[in-house]
Amino acid sequence: MPLNKQLLADVFNHIITHPETHNQRKYHCGTSHCVAGWTQVLGRGPMPEYPLDATYDANYLFASERTASEIHRRASQLINEDSCSEYDEHGRDRDGNPLPLIGGGS
């Protein structure tokens, strides 16, 4: 199964615009979800099974210890095939700018 870049962008754009709904430590917790949970909710179905070559990225993105900045950086790399600037734990770059929407979203 190829990477669904649009779904990945939708998940991270939702997390960026609604950070209060992101809880990386809980799959589903009321109206908050981790990346895997939001993938399921926004994808409107069960979690897809990943081919072996995608397992590393899925494990990285879905890991409970990941910060929003780490997740955003890797998702952006996967979607845009480039690297992002460094962001702090609050999702701000060195100049204080917030994480941008990814995948061309606005």
Secondary structure in CASP SS format (residue, H / E / C, confidence):
PFRMAT SS
TARGET T0000
AUTHOR 0000-0000-0000
METHOD secondary structure of the structure
MODEL  1
M C 1.00
P C 1.00
L C 1.00
N C 1.00
K H 1.00
Q H 1.00
L H 1.00
L H 1.00
A H 1.00
D H 1.00
V H 1.00
F H 1.00
N H 1.00
H H 1.00
I H 1.00
I H 1.00
T H 1.00
H C 1.00
P H 1.00
E H 1.00
T H 1.00
H E 1.00
N C 1.00
Q C 1.00
R C 1.00
K C 1.00
Y C 1.00
H E 1.00
C E 1.00
G C 1.00
T C 1.00
S E 1.00
H E 1.00
C C 1.00
V H 1.00
A H 1.00
G H 1.00
W H 1.00
T H 1.00
Q H 1.00
V H 1.00
L H 1.00
G H 1.00
R C 1.00
G C 1.00
P C 1.00
M C 1.00
P C 1.00
E C 1.00
Y C 1.00
P C 1.00
L H 1.00
D H 1.00
A H 1.00
T H 1.00
Y H 1.00
D H 1.00
A H 1.00
N H 1.00
Y H 1.00
L H 1.00
F H 1.00
A C 1.00
S C 1.00
E C 1.00
R C 1.00
T C 1.00
A H 1.00
S H 1.00
E H 1.00
I H 1.00
H H 1.00
R H 1.00
R H 1.00
A H 1.00
S H 1.00
Q H 1.00
L H 1.00
I H 1.00
N H 1.00
E C 1.00
D C 1.00
S C 1.00
C C 1.00
S C 1.00
E C 1.00
Y C 1.00
D C 1.00
E C 1.00
H C 1.00
G C 1.00
R E 1.00
D C 1.00
R C 1.00
D C 1.00
G C 1.00
N C 1.00
P E 1.00
L C 1.00
P C 1.00
L C 1.00
I C 1.00
G C 1.00
G C 1.00
G C 1.00
S C 1.00
END
